[in-house]
Amino acid sequence: MKFIDEAKIYVKAGDGGNGVASFRREKYIPLGGPDGGDGGRGGSVYLIADRNINTLVEYRYTRKFLAPRGENGRGADCYGAAGGDIILRAPVGTVVYDANSGAQLADLPHDGMKVLLAKGGKGGLGNLHFKSSVNRAPRRCTPGEAGEEFDLRLELRVLADVGLLGLPNAGKSTFIRAVSAAKPKVADYPFTTLHPNLGVVRVDENRSFVIADVPGLIEGAADGAGLGIRFLKHLQRTRVLLHLVDLAPFDPEAKPVEESLAIVHELEKYDPELAAKPRWLLVNKLDLIPEEERAGRVAAFLSAYRAASGFDGHCFPIVAISGEGCREVIFRLMEALEKLSSSLANAQSDP
């Protein structure tokens, strides 16, 4: 199934049915009086988060959703039937925007959350409502209200605890394969990852977290270079970022420090809040460096990187293809995530 994380749709709630002006007409009952019923309510359009759906592909071709209108009222005090509601389903993590103004209308981060996209119009009033002691034969009735209509943009942001970022071919997909059951494509050319991949990392029987791998960034991604930054939204819900660095690139003229700084710069241009998240460095592909040179190369990189960026986070040397050093990373990540969860719970419990 093709991964679709954005969609534009048009929703139109049903109009309310019209009220009716009617009078009771029965044999032997003169001057029966008004008996016009109200129109029915128009159908509304709702959106529900469903954990069994993981893409917006069903909205790629079906883009118009029109709820039925309410029935008109009838005589003999008969009210019109209400129009049926339309229930749309979307993946957990979907955000709804007004396509014209760009304003965020709803966020569905939890399974089963339900939001109203367009409210159906109220039914019109029949002449039964307008009778009085001085107006015993009202001929007045009202039309139904129009249902709401909107052009909407749906945007999926995957739910993950940890996000991977780095240059193409830095080893992100290899790392997620090493620590989880996810099997993203791995090859010796850049941009093998074309859409986000999620993996569940099980530390032990009762402790686990979700890790997200997104397509690699390159310098100029914010201006559309490479695959751009359209996939970075999938990291906005993460709590920790892992920045993978290829310390043994194929290009002998490559400069890992400058390229790593360029990735951070693209992150800051996209969203300063995302760039401010806790970020750890994973120095990868040490197996391509002679064993006696590894410690010196890692220390030199880290010293230069910290001097240029002021980075003071964790740094782990790993070999993702063999899993060397990966277990320590996931144990440390689990501890950090548990501390973050505990801090958040304490902050919410304080008055």
C-alpha positions as CSV (number, residue, x, y, z in Angstrom):
1,M,0.0,0.0,0.0
2,K,1.4,3.4,-1.0
3,F,2.1,5.7,2.0
4,I,0.0,8.9,1.7
5,D,0.5,11.4,4.6
6,E,-1.4,14.4,3.1
7,A,-4.8,14.8,1.6
8,K,-7.2,17.5,0.7
9,I,-11.0,16.9,1.0
10,Y,-14.2,18.9,0.7
11,V,-16.9,18.2,3.3
12,K,-20.5,19.5,3.2
13,A,-23.0,18.9,5.9
14,G,-26.6,18.4,5.0
15,D,-29.1,21.3,4.8
16,G,-32.0,21.3,7.2
17,G,-35.4,20.4,5.8
18,N,-38.0,23.1,5.3
19,G,-40.9,23.6,7.7
20,V,-44.3,23.5,6.2
21,A,-47.5,25.6,6.5
22,S,-50.4,23.2,6.7
23,F,-53.9,23.1,8.3
24,R,-55.8,20.2,9.7
25,R,-58.6,19.2,7.3
26,E,-60.8,16.5,8.6
27,K,-64.5,15.8,8.3
28,Y,-66.6,17.1,11.2
29,I,-63.6,19.1,12.5
30,P,-64.1,22.7,11.4
31,L,-61.3,25.2,11.9
32,G,-58.8,22.4,12.8
33,G,-55.9,24.8,13.1
34,P,-52.3,24.7,12.0
35,D,-50.5,21.3,11.9
36,G,-47.4,21.9,9.8
37,G,-44.4,19.9,11.1
38,D,-40.7,21.0,11.3
39,G,-38.0,20.0,8.8
40,G,-35.4,17.4,9.8
41,R,-31.9,18.2,10.8
42,G,-29.2,17.9,8.1
43,G,-26.6,15.2,8.5
44,S,-23.2,16.1,10.0
45,V,-19.7,15.0,9.0
46,Y,-17.4,13.5,11.7
47,L,-13.8,12.3,11.7
48,I,-12.6,9.4,14.0
49,A,-9.0,8.3,14.7
50,D,-8.7,4.6,14.0
51,R,-5.5,2.7,15.0
52,N,-6.2,0.1,12.3
53,I,-5.5,2.6,9.6
54,N,-2.0,3.9,8.9
55,T,-2.3,6.0,5.8
56,L,-4.6,8.6,4.2
57,V,-4.7,6.7,0.9
58,E,-8.5,6.3,0.9
59,Y,-8.8,10.1,0.5
60,R,-6.5,10.3,-2.5
61,Y,-9.3,9.7,-5.0
62,T,-12.5,10.1,-3.0
63,R,-12.3,13.8,-1.9
64,K,-15.9,15.0,-1.7
65,F,-18.1,14.0,1.2
66,L,-21.7,15.2,1.2
67,A,-24.0,14.4,4.1
68,P,-27.8,14.0,3.2
69,R,-30.2,16.9,3.9
70,G,-33.1,16.6,6.3
71,E,-36.5,15.8,5.0
72,N,-39.1,18.6,4.7
73,G,-41.9,18.7,7.3
74,R,-45.4,17.5,6.5
75,G,-48.9,18.1,7.6
76,A,-50.7,16.3,10.5
77,D,-47.8,17.3,12.8
78,C,-45.4,15.1,10.9
79,Y,-41.7,16.2,11.3
80,G,-39.2,15.5,8.6
81,A,-36.6,12.7,9.2
82,A,-33.0,13.9,10.0
83,G,-30.3,13.3,7.5
84,G,-27.8,10.5,8.3
85,D,-24.4,11.5,9.6
86,I,-21.2,10.7,7.7
87,I,-18.3,9.1,9.8
88,L,-14.8,9.3,8.2
89,R,-11.9,7.4,9.6
90,A,-8.2,8.5,9.6
91,P,-5.0,7.2,11.2
92,V,-4.1,8.1,14.8
93,G,-2.0,11.2,14.7
94,T,-4.0,13.0,11.9
95,V,-4.2,16.8,12.1
96,V,-7.0,18.7,10.3
97,Y,-6.4,22.2,8.8
98,D,-8.6,24.7,7.0
99,A,-7.3,24.5,3.5
100,N,-7.9,28.2,2.9
101,S,-6.8,29.9,6.0
102,G,-4.3,27.3,7.2
103,A,-5.7,27.3,10.7
104,Q,-5.5,24.1,12.7
105,L,-9.0,22.8,13.4
106,A,-8.4,19.5,15.1
107,D,-5.7,17.0,16.3
108,L,-6.4,13.3,16.8
109,P,-3.4,11.8,18.8
110,H,-5.5,9.0,20.5
111,D,-7.4,6.1,19.1
112,G,-11.2,6.6,19.1
113,M,-11.0,10.4,19.2
114,K,-14.0,12.0,17.3
115,V,-14.2,15.5,16.0
116,L,-17.0,17.3,14.2
117,L,-15.9,18.6,10.7
118,A,-19.1,20.1,9.5
119,K,-22.4,20.5,11.4
120,G,-25.7,19.8,9.7
121,G,-28.2,22.6,9.4
122,K,-31.2,22.9,11.7
123,G,-34.6,22.1,10.3
124,G,-37.1,24.8,9.5
125,L,-40.1,25.5,11.7
126,G,-43.6,24.6,10.6
127,N,-46.6,26.9,11.1
128,L,-47.5,24.9,14.2
129,H,-44.9,27.0,16.1
130,F,-46.5,30.4,15.2
131,K,-50.0,30.0,16.4
132,S,-51.2,32.3,19.2
133,S,-54.4,33.6,20.7
134,V,-54.3,36.5,18.2
135,N,-53.0,34.5,15.2
136,R,-54.9,31.2,15.0
137,A,-54.3,30.5,11.4
138,P,-50.6,31.3,10.8
139,R,-49.3,30.8,7.3
140,R,-45.7,31.4,8.3
141,C,-43.0,28.7,8.2
142,T,-39.2,28.9,7.9
143,P,-36.7,27.2,5.6
144,G,-34.0,24.9,6.9
145,E,-30.6,26.2,7.7
146,A,-27.7,25.5,5.3
147,G,-25.2,22.9,6.5
148,E,-21.5,23.9,7.0
149,E,-19.0,23.2,4.2
150,F,-15.2,23.4,4.3
151,D,-12.2,22.7,2.2
152,L,-9.9,20.7,4.6
153,R,-6.3,19.5,4.5
154,L,-5.5,16.3,6.4
155,E,-1.9,15.8,7.5
156,L,-0.7,12.6,9.2
157,R,2.1,12.8,11.8
158,V,3.2,9.4,12.9
159,L,3.3,8.7,16.6
160,A,6.7,7.7,17.8
161,D,8.9,8.2,20.9
162,V,12.2,8.4,19.1
163,G,13.0,9.8,15.7
164,L,16.0,9.2,13.4
165,L,17.5,11.8,11.3
166,G,20.7,12.2,9.2
167,L,22.1,12.3,5.7
168,P,21.0,9.8,3.1
169,N,22.9,6.5,3.6
170,A,23.9,7.4,7.1
171,G,22.6,4.0,8.3
172,K,19.2,5.0,9.7
173,S,17.3,2.1,8.2
174,T,20.1,-0.3,9.1
175,F,19.8,0.9,12.7
176,I,16.1,0.5,12.9
177,R,16.4,-3.1,11.5
178,A,19.1,-3.8,14.1
179,V,17.0,-2.8,17.1
180,S,13.4,-3.7,16.0
181,A,11.4,-6.0,13.8
182,A,10.9,-3.4,11.2
183,K,12.4,-4.3,7.8
184,P,12.9,-1.1,5.7
185,K,14.7,-1.2,2.5
186,V,18.5,-1.0,2.8
187,A,20.9,-0.5,-0.1
188,D,24.3,1.1,-0.9
189,Y,22.8,4.1,-2.6
190,P,21.2,7.3,-1.2
191,F,17.4,7.8,-0.7
192,T,16.5,4.2,-0.3
193,T,13.9,5.3,2.3
194,L,11.1,7.1,0.5
195,H,8.5,7.2,3.3
196,P,8.6,7.0,7.1
197,N,9.1,3.6,8.8
198,L,8.0,2.7,12.3
199,G,9.6,0.0,14.5
200,V,8.8,-1.2,18.0
201,V,11.9,-1.6,20.2
202,R,11.3,-4.1,23.0
203,V,13.8,-3.6,25.8
204,D,12.3,-6.4,27.9
205,E,8.9,-8.0,28.4
206,N,7.1,-5.0,29.7
207,R,9.2,-2.1,28.4
208,S,9.2,-0.9,24.8
209,F,9.1,2.3,22.7
210,V,8.4,3.2,19.1
211,I,11.1,4.5,16.8
212,A,10.5,6.4,13.5
213,D,12.9,6.5,10.5
214,V,12.3,9.2,7.9
215,P,13.9,9.9,4.5
216,G,17.4,11.5,4.8
217,L,18.0,15.2,4.7
218,I,20.6,17.1,2.7
219,E,21.8,20.7,2.8
220,G,19.2,22.8,1.2
221,A,16.3,20.5,2.1
222,A,14.3,23.4,3.4
223,D,14.4,24.9,-0.1
224,G,13.3,21.6,-1.7
225,A,16.7,19.8,-2.3
226,G,16.5,16.1,-2.3
227,L,13.2,14.9,-0.8
228,G,12.9,18.3,1.0
229,I,11.5,18.5,4.5
230,R,8.0,17.3,4.0
231,F,8.6,14.2,6.1
232,L,10.0,16.1,9.1
233,K,6.5,16.6,10.4
234,H,6.6,12.9,11.4
235,L,9.3,13.7,14.0
236,Q,7.3,16.5,15.7
237,R,5.6,14.2,18.2
238,T,8.8,12.4,19.1
239,R,10.5,13.0,22.5
240,V,14.1,12.2,21.6
241,L,16.0,12.6,18.3
242,L,18.8,10.3,17.2
243,H,21.2,12.0,14.7
244,L,23.2,9.3,12.8
245,V,26.5,10.4,11.4
246,D,28.5,8.4,8.8
247,L,32.1,8.6,10.0
248,A,33.4,6.7,7.0
249,P,31.7,8.2,4.0
250,F,32.4,6.8,0.5
251,D,33.4,10.3,-0.7
252,P,36.9,11.0,0.6
253,E,36.2,14.8,0.4
254,A,33.1,14.6,2.6
255,K,33.3,16.5,5.9
256,P,31.1,14.8,8.5
257,V,31.2,17.7,10.9
258,E,30.0,20.3,8.4
259,E,27.4,17.9,7.0
260,S,26.1,17.2,10.5
261,L,25.8,20.9,11.2
262,A,24.0,21.4,7.9
263,I,21.3,18.9,9.0
264,V,20.8,20.7,12.3
265,H,20.5,24.0,10.4
266,E,17.8,22.5,8.1
267,L,16.0,21.3,11.3
268,E,16.1,24.8,12.8
269,K,14.8,26.4,9.6
270,Y,11.9,23.9,9.5
271,D,10.8,24.1,13.2
272,P,12.8,25.6,16.1
273,E,10.8,23.6,18.6
274,L,11.7,20.4,16.8
275,A,15.4,21.4,16.8
276,A,15.2,22.1,20.5
277,K,14.2,18.5,21.4
278,P,16.8,16.3,23.1
279,R,19.2,15.1,20.4
280,W,21.8,12.3,20.7
281,L,24.6,11.6,18.3
282,L,25.2,8.1,16.9
283,V,28.5,7.8,15.2
284,N,28.0,4.9,12.7
285,K,30.0,2.7,10.3
286,L,33.1,2.3,12.6
287,D,33.6,-1.1,11.0
288,L,34.9,0.7,7.9
289,I,37.7,2.3,10.0
290,P,40.8,0.4,11.2
291,E,40.3,-0.6,14.8
292,E,43.3,1.2,16.0
293,E,42.0,4.5,14.5
294,R,38.4,4.3,15.7
295,A,38.7,6.0,19.1
296,G,40.8,8.8,17.7
297,R,38.5,9.5,14.8
298,V,35.4,9.5,17.1
299,A,37.1,11.8,19.6
300,A,38.3,14.2,16.8
301,F,34.8,14.4,15.3
302,L,33.1,14.9,18.6
303,S,35.6,17.6,19.7
304,A,35.2,19.5,16.4
305,Y,31.4,19.1,16.4
306,R,31.0,20.4,19.9
307,A,33.3,23.3,19.3
308,A,31.3,24.3,16.2
309,S,27.8,23.8,17.6
310,G,28.0,23.8,21.4
311,F,26.4,20.3,21.5
312,D,26.4,18.8,25.0
313,G,24.3,15.7,24.5
314,H,25.1,12.0,24.5
315,C,27.3,10.5,21.8
316,F,27.5,6.7,21.1
317,P,29.8,5.0,18.6
318,I,28.0,2.1,16.9
319,V,28.1,-0.3,14.0
320,A,24.5,-0.6,12.9
321,I,25.0,-3.4,10.4
322,S,26.3,-5.8,13.1
323,G,24.4,-4.3,16.0
324,E,27.6,-3.4,17.9
325,G,26.8,-0.7,20.5
326,C,23.1,-0.6,19.6
327,R,21.9,-2.4,22.8
328,E,23.5,0.2,25.0
329,V,21.7,2.9,23.0
330,I,18.3,1.4,23.4
331,F,18.7,0.8,27.1
332,R,19.8,4.4,27.7
333,L,16.9,5.6,25.5
334,M,14.4,3.6,27.5
335,E,15.7,5.1,30.7
336,A,15.6,8.7,29.3
337,L,12.0,8.1,28.0
338,E,10.9,6.8,31.4
339,K,12.4,9.9,33.1
340,L,10.6,12.2,30.6
341,S,7.3,10.4,31.2
342,S,7.8,10.7,35.0
343,S,8.6,14.4,34.8
344,L,5.6,15.0,32.6
345,A,3.3,13.1,35.0
346,N,4.6,15.1,38.0
347,A,4.2,18.4,36.2
348,Q,0.6,17.5,35.3
349,S,-0.2,16.5,38.9
350,D,1.1,19.8,40.4
351,P,-1.6,22.4,40.9
